[in-house]
């Protein structure tokens, strides 16, 4: 793994093209800028092909859907795949409605994601498991979605990142648990979407999708802990989280990061 991922990210300042939802545009854009990436949020069908072609990574977030946006997502994904640009898919609310689940599955069929990042319920639903989603919140834990995550990773040859109290990242034959984070993080909207945006930023500079996904969740968790030490509630947490991303150093990732690696694959991977 790159010993100085944040320095590399800031030196390259990759452009991350986000087709994301109305709720999180401002917060995810600010998070990308704070960590050292550049960002653009373009949704018009008429320009997504050109915009994606300029990007270091494409992040597709299905949080707020409309037919025009779904068409734009497919165009952008097709362009990214053709040009070898990493794709991060965030299947927000997958399992809550048939439309969301079908949209996520069709997007995967259009272009194989580099990273799929969601909460446990979304990952279970995407893998056709029995998980249920309450809006965009998870009713399951990452460990309950472990087999489903491995199944998706093996089927689509991608990394799968499952957020929760202990984040789980898997690939075809690797797994990592990230034990960083803070209890205030679930109380702030858009934290999961921010994790997906940061996954795109690290995927733009790291050719190993598994490593990129781990770095994104580690960065989120450590910044969340620093913010939590300074915040008095969800409002001030948002401010301190951006400041923590901005000032975060590689040395802090190394000293504060609590990542547990495993090279084993579960015996039963079917969801």
C-alpha positions as CSV (number, residue, x, y, z in Angstrom):
1,X,0.0,0.0,0.0
2,X,1.2,3.5,-0.8
3,X,2.9,4.8,2.4
4,X,1.9,8.4,1.6
5,X,-1.6,8.2,0.0
6,X,-2.7,11.7,1.1
7,X,0.4,13.3,-0.2
8,X,-0.1,11.6,-3.5
9,X,-3.7,12.6,-3.6
10,X,-2.9,16.2,-2.9
11,X,0.0,16.3,-5.4
12,X,-2.3,14.9,-8.2
13,X,-5.5,16.7,-7.2
14,X,-7.6,14.3,-9.4
15,X,-10.9,15.6,-10.9
16,X,-13.8,13.5,-9.6
17,X,-17.0,13.5,-11.6
18,X,-19.9,13.0,-9.3
19,X,-23.4,12.2,-10.5
20,X,-24.9,12.4,-7.1
21,X,-28.0,13.4,-5.2
22,X,-29.5,16.8,-4.3
23,X,-29.1,16.2,-0.5
24,X,-25.3,15.8,-0.5
25,X,-23.9,17.8,-3.4
26,X,-22.5,20.6,-1.2
27,X,-21.1,18.4,1.6
28,X,-19.5,15.8,-0.7
29,X,-18.0,18.6,-2.9
30,X,-16.5,20.3,0.1
31,X,-15.1,17.0,1.4
32,X,-13.4,16.3,-1.8
33,X,-11.9,19.8,-1.9
34,X,-10.9,19.5,1.8
35,X,-9.0,16.2,1.2
36,X,-7.2,17.6,-1.8
37,X,-9.1,16.4,-4.8
38,X,-11.0,18.5,-7.4
39,X,-14.7,17.9,-8.1
40,X,-17.4,18.5,-10.7
41,X,-21.0,17.6,-10.5
42,X,-22.6,17.4,-13.9
43,X,-25.8,15.6,-14.6
44,X,-27.0,16.8,-18.0
45,X,-27.0,14.0,-20.7
46,X,-25.6,16.5,-23.1
47,X,-22.3,16.9,-21.3
48,X,-21.7,13.9,-19.1
49,X,-19.7,12.1,-21.8
50,X,-17.3,15.0,-22.2
51,X,-17.1,15.6,-18.4
52,X,-16.4,12.0,-17.6
53,X,-13.7,11.9,-20.2
54,X,-11.8,14.6,-18.2
55,X,-12.1,12.9,-14.8
56,X,-9.8,10.7,-12.8
57,X,-12.8,8.8,-11.4
58,X,-16.6,8.7,-11.8
59,X,-18.8,8.4,-8.7
60,X,-22.5,7.4,-9.3
61,X,-24.9,7.9,-6.4
62,X,-28.5,6.9,-6.9
63,X,-29.9,8.8,-3.9
64,X,-32.3,11.0,-5.9
65,X,-33.4,9.4,-9.1
66,X,-35.2,10.6,-12.3
67,X,-35.3,9.1,-15.7
68,X,-33.0,11.8,-17.2
69,X,-30.4,11.3,-14.5
70,X,-30.5,7.6,-14.9
71,X,-29.8,8.0,-18.6
72,X,-26.9,10.3,-17.8
73,X,-25.5,7.8,-15.3
74,X,-25.5,5.1,-18.0
75,X,-23.8,7.4,-20.5
76,X,-21.2,8.4,-18.0
77,X,-20.6,4.8,-16.9
78,X,-20.2,3.6,-20.5
79,X,-17.7,6.4,-21.2
80,X,-15.7,5.7,-18.0
81,X,-15.5,1.9,-18.8
82,X,-14.4,2.6,-22.4
83,X,-11.6,4.9,-21.2
84,X,-10.5,2.8,-18.2
85,X,-11.7,5.4,-15.7
86,X,-12.5,4.0,-12.2
87,X,-16.2,3.9,-11.3
88,X,-17.6,4.0,-7.8
89,X,-21.3,3.0,-7.4
90,X,-23.2,4.0,-4.3
91,X,-26.6,2.1,-4.4
92,X,-28.3,4.5,-2.0
93,X,-31.6,3.0,-0.7
94,X,-31.2,-0.1,-2.8
95,X,-33.8,-2.5,-1.6
96,X,-36.2,0.2,-0.5
97,X,-38.0,0.3,-3.9
98,X,-37.9,-1.9,-7.0
99,X,-36.9,1.1,-9.1
100,X,-33.7,1.7,-7.0
101,X,-32.7,-1.9,-7.0
102,X,-33.3,-2.3,-10.7
103,X,-31.4,1.0,-11.5
104,X,-28.4,-0.2,-9.5
105,X,-28.3,-3.6,-11.2
106,X,-28.7,-2.1,-14.6
107,X,-25.8,0.3,-14.0
108,X,-23.6,-2.6,-12.9
109,X,-24.5,-4.4,-16.1
110,X,-23.7,-1.3,-18.2
111,X,-20.2,-0.9,-16.7
112,X,-18.5,-3.0,-14.1
113,X,-17.8,-0.8,-11.0
114,X,-14.3,-0.5,-9.6
115,X,-15.8,-0.1,-6.1
116,X,-19.3,-0.7,-4.8
117,X,-19.8,1.2,-1.6
118,X,-23.0,1.1,0.5
119,X,-24.4,0.2,3.9
120,X,-25.1,-3.4,4.8
121,X,-28.8,-3.4,3.9
122,X,-28.0,-1.9,0.5
123,X,-25.2,-4.5,-0.2
124,X,-27.5,-7.3,0.9
125,X,-30.3,-6.0,-1.4
126,X,-27.9,-5.6,-4.3
127,X,-26.8,-9.2,-3.9
128,X,-30.4,-10.4,-3.9
129,X,-30.4,-11.2,-0.2
130,X,-33.1,-10.8,2.3
131,X,-31.9,-7.5,3.7
132,X,-34.4,-4.7,4.1
133,X,-33.6,-1.0,3.9
134,X,-35.3,1.6,6.0
135,X,-35.1,4.6,3.6
136,X,-31.3,5.1,3.2
137,X,-30.5,3.7,6.6
138,X,-29.2,0.2,7.3
139,X,-31.1,-2.3,9.3
140,X,-28.1,-4.8,9.1
141,X,-24.5,-4.8,10.1
142,X,-21.4,-5.1,7.8
143,X,-20.7,-8.6,9.3
144,X,-24.2,-9.7,8.3
145,X,-23.5,-8.5,4.8
146,X,-20.0,-10.2,4.6
147,X,-21.0,-13.1,2.4
148,X,-23.1,-10.9,0.1
149,X,-20.2,-8.5,-0.2
150,X,-17.8,-11.3,-1.2
151,X,-20.4,-12.6,-3.7
152,X,-20.6,-9.2,-5.4
153,X,-16.9,-8.8,-5.4
154,X,-16.4,-12.2,-7.0
155,X,-19.2,-11.8,-9.5
156,X,-18.2,-8.4,-10.7
157,X,-14.4,-8.5,-10.0
158,X,-14.6,-5.3,-7.9
159,X,-14.0,-4.1,-4.4
160,X,-17.0,-3.9,-2.1
161,X,-17.0,-1.4,0.8
162,X,-19.7,-1.8,3.5
163,X,-20.0,1.0,6.0
164,X,-21.1,0.6,9.6
165,X,-19.8,0.8,13.2
166,X,-16.9,-1.3,11.9
167,X,-16.4,-0.8,8.1
168,X,-15.8,-3.9,6.0
169,X,-14.0,-3.9,2.6
170,X,-13.6,-7.0,0.6
171,X,-12.3,-8.1,-2.8
172,X,-12.2,-11.5,-4.4
173,X,-9.8,-12.9,-1.8
174,X,-9.0,-10.1,0.7
175,X,-10.9,-8.5,3.5
176,X,-10.2,-5.6,5.8
177,X,-12.1,-4.2,8.8
178,X,-11.6,-0.6,9.6
179,X,-12.3,0.1,13.3
180,X,-12.1,3.9,13.1
181,X,-15.0,6.3,13.3
182,X,-17.2,8.2,15.8
183,X,-20.8,7.8,17.0
184,X,-21.8,11.2,15.6
185,X,-21.1,10.2,12.1
186,X,-24.5,8.4,11.5
187,X,-26.2,11.6,12.9
188,X,-25.0,13.7,10.0
189,X,-26.6,13.2,6.6
190,X,-24.3,12.4,3.7
191,X,-21.5,10.7,5.5
192,X,-21.9,7.5,3.5
193,X,-22.1,9.5,0.3
194,X,-18.9,11.3,1.3
195,X,-17.2,7.9,1.8
196,X,-18.2,7.1,-1.8
197,X,-16.8,10.4,-3.0
198,X,-13.5,9.8,-1.2
199,X,-13.4,6.2,-2.6
200,X,-13.4,7.8,-6.0
201,X,-10.6,10.2,-5.1
202,X,-8.4,7.4,-3.9
203,X,-9.4,5.1,-6.8
204,X,-8.1,7.9,-9.1
205,X,-4.6,7.6,-7.7
206,X,-4.4,4.0,-6.6
207,X,-4.7,1.2,-9.2
208,X,-5.6,-1.4,-6.5
209,X,-9.4,-1.0,-5.9
210,X,-9.2,-2.8,-2.6
211,X,-6.5,-0.5,-1.3
212,X,-8.4,2.6,-2.5
213,X,-11.5,1.5,-0.7
214,X,-9.7,0.8,2.5
215,X,-7.9,4.1,2.4
216,X,-11.2,6.0,1.9
217,X,-12.8,4.4,4.9
218,X,-9.7,4.8,7.0
219,X,-9.5,8.4,6.1
220,X,-13.2,8.9,6.9
221,X,-12.9,7.1,10.2
222,X,-9.8,8.9,11.4
223,X,-11.2,12.3,10.3
224,X,-14.4,11.4,12.1
225,X,-12.6,10.6,15.3
226,X,-10.7,13.9,15.2
227,X,-13.9,15.8,14.5
228,X,-15.7,14.0,17.3
229,X,-13.0,15.1,19.8
230,X,-13.8,18.7,19.0
231,X,-17.5,18.7,18.3
232,X,-20.4,19.3,20.7
233,X,-23.0,17.9,18.3
234,X,-23.9,17.0,14.7
235,X,-23.7,20.7,13.5
236,X,-20.3,21.4,14.8
237,X,-19.2,17.9,13.8
238,X,-19.7,18.7,10.1
239,X,-17.5,21.8,10.4
240,X,-14.7,19.9,12.3
241,X,-14.9,17.0,9.9
242,X,-14.0,19.2,6.9
243,X,-11.2,20.8,8.9
244,X,-9.9,17.3,9.9
245,X,-9.9,16.1,6.3
246,X,-8.1,19.3,5.3
247,X,-5.4,18.9,7.9
248,X,-5.1,15.1,8.0
249,X,-1.6,13.8,7.4
250,X,-0.3,10.4,6.3
251,X,1.4,10.0,9.6
252,X,-2.0,10.3,11.4
253,X,-3.4,7.6,9.1
254,X,-0.6,5.4,10.2
255,X,-0.7,6.1,13.9
256,X,-4.5,6.4,14.4
257,X,-5.6,3.9,11.7
258,X,-7.0,0.7,13.1
259,X,-7.2,-1.7,10.1
260,X,-7.5,-5.4,10.5
261,X,-6.6,-7.4,7.4
262,X,-7.5,-11.0,6.5
263,X,-6.7,-13.0,3.4
264,X,-9.4,-15.6,3.9
265,X,-12.6,-16.0,1.9
266,X,-15.7,-17.3,3.7
267,X,-16.6,-20.9,2.9
268,X,-20.1,-19.9,1.7
269,X,-20.2,-16.8,-0.4
270,X,-23.7,-17.1,-1.9
271,X,-26.0,-14.3,-0.5
